[in-house]
Amino acid sequence: MQTVNMPYSIVAAAVFVGGILLFFPHTSQGAHEVIHQDTQTTTLETMVVTADRLREFATNNPAMVEAVGRREIEQRNIRSVEEALGNMGGVEVKQTSGVGSRISIRGSGKTGGVLVLVNGRPINSNQYGGVDLSSIPIETIESITVFKPPVPVWLGTGASDGAISIVTRGITGTREAEQKQIAKIRAAAGSYGTVEGSVSGQGKLGPGTAMASATGKHRDGKRTNNDLDSGNLLLHWDGSFANDRMLELDGRYLSSEYGSPGPLDNPTPNARQSYKKASLDARFSGAVGADGDYALNVYGETIEVEDQSQSGMISTLDDDKLGMKGEYNWNDEADRWTVRTSGLVENDRLDHTFSGRHSRITAGLGLQVDRKWQDWIVTGGARGDQVSNFGLNPGLSTGIRYAFAEGWSLKANIGSSVNIPTFGQLYQPSHGSIDQVRGNPELNKEKILSADTGVEYTWDKAQSVQLSMFRTETVDPILYQRGSDLIYRPINGDKAWRHGLEATWKYSFAAWLSLDANLIVQDSEIRETGNQLTYTPHLKGKLTLQSTLPRTETRLETSVRYTGRQYSEMENRKEQQLDSYVSVDCKIIQPFTLSDRKVEWFLNINNLFDTGYEIHYGYPDEGFFVLSGLNVSF
């Protein structure tokens, strides 16, 4: 790992960009876009410009994307951000035993490498690479957009394996805001002592609108020491000001205490963890004339982790982060040119009982230019991120889209990026029992080159077919070895590659019956050994059938998932092979009215046929699981 001092010129440049965005003259003419969703026509203020830009980019640009909006989230009774992502084509979310999720896009088994943004600001952890999604209540989500690699560099750094942009709902300027008060309650109970509930409400407060959401969950778990108690609170306020400016404030708090059972061959029935996280975000956005918009995110968060090992030894982690990210987007009047710029400054400081104190300063600038012709769109972007101890990290992306017939388009993309090792990989993980994993301070950063090309046919919003080929080459890939002491340790390999085909099909047989299908066929190799990359099966498939019974309005959903054989460590030893499996999940949602209140009863069944499989080596799925509850709107 090389040591390079942070050039203050880079930091100053990024701060300068943020300052320009904040004080840019606000000369908007007050034009607002009208967005049609469900059966209502809602006039949204500047605050949804992020969602609009992403929707436009996803529709018209070369990047391969998947998206889900508020209407589908409510229609399918999606209970969490993790569930919403797991329903999307080519996306898989693996929940850890405690807090945090490992996200796989397009069949990748890599830990980290997926950039997650909430209203434009990155929320990835520098400590463990995963993402804490449980602090984002599903009731606050407006849209989720998944970008498959190669990712446009204007979105940010750390997106070698994809990017996820989450846009939350503000209600100032909408019809909802005209109501004095809106409240929703959810309560559910299920297998293995699972009890969960949430309450959310919103109403006018001063010159803007306030929203609050609280959730709680308890589970005993099927395995010994796999229990969990967690709760989170969100407070949100948004308001509009002169010249189409918008201010959004978000405060979040999450507290969780849970067991860390360990794998079956190295159980830790007495290992425990507690996790507390508090964050505060401010977002200032607005329009610049009729052709531009800007946004500035300022954020801070603090995390406290206490880790008790099987032996009773206790370690602690304190993680404090401050950051600022600015964006500016511009379109010419003829809508032929689009320029997207972004700047980021972030300081992350950690103090761990065993590995000591560490800090990481990141400062980056990004630029992307899109050129549109009648049937063609060409994009090109570049960014540079200066990271403490890892020097300057460049990123490039370019793509082309050709609409060769009505509804038909060809897409091709290529990009290069860098993946910086997390603190957990370099030193000591504190997001999982210390009995299982160690760090390696000699790790080098990964250098990734990725490309894809494909054809897409869309004949309306709900119906499309997409077929794509993809390939990723990685230099110095971070791989995990498991020693005779049953401890995993990361090392750098020489080179690795992964390539394959992905097919996605969305089809509506009728207004009451639809199908979503996704299939990934891939191969991978660690060059120096010829072995397969870990958690990278040759075949993955997902099929979801949704229907609505016309008379009763009962909504039914069945999902079938297939995952092929895979390995949990780089040596591909047979004893650590995970067998292929098929699992089936079902949902029933019945709406009705109770005392003039809208109510939904729901029943979720996971792993209907109690298939025995492991989500990670030594961590079996809980099997047949039932959850039932009510949603009530006031």
GIKA-V21135 format. One record per helix or strand of 3 or more residues. SS is the DSSP state (@ for helix, = for strand). FROM is the first residue (numbers start at 1). TO is the last residue. If there is no record, write none. Layout:
BEGIN
SS:FROM:TO, SS:FROM:TO
END
This chain:
BEGIN
@:8:23, =:34:37, =:40:43, @:46:60, =:65:69, @:70:75, @:81:86, =:91:95, =:101:105, =:115:118, @:138:140, =:141:147, @:153:155, =:163:168, @:175:178, =:181:190, =:194:205, =:208:219, =:228:241, @:242:244, =:245:259, @:264:266, =:272:288, =:292:308, =:314:331, =:337:352, =:356:372, =:376:387, =:391:405, =:408:419, @:423:426, =:446:460, =:463:475, =:478:482, =:488:492, =:495:510, =:513:526, =:539:548, =:555:563, @:574:576, =:581:594, =:597:606, =:614:616, =:625:633
END
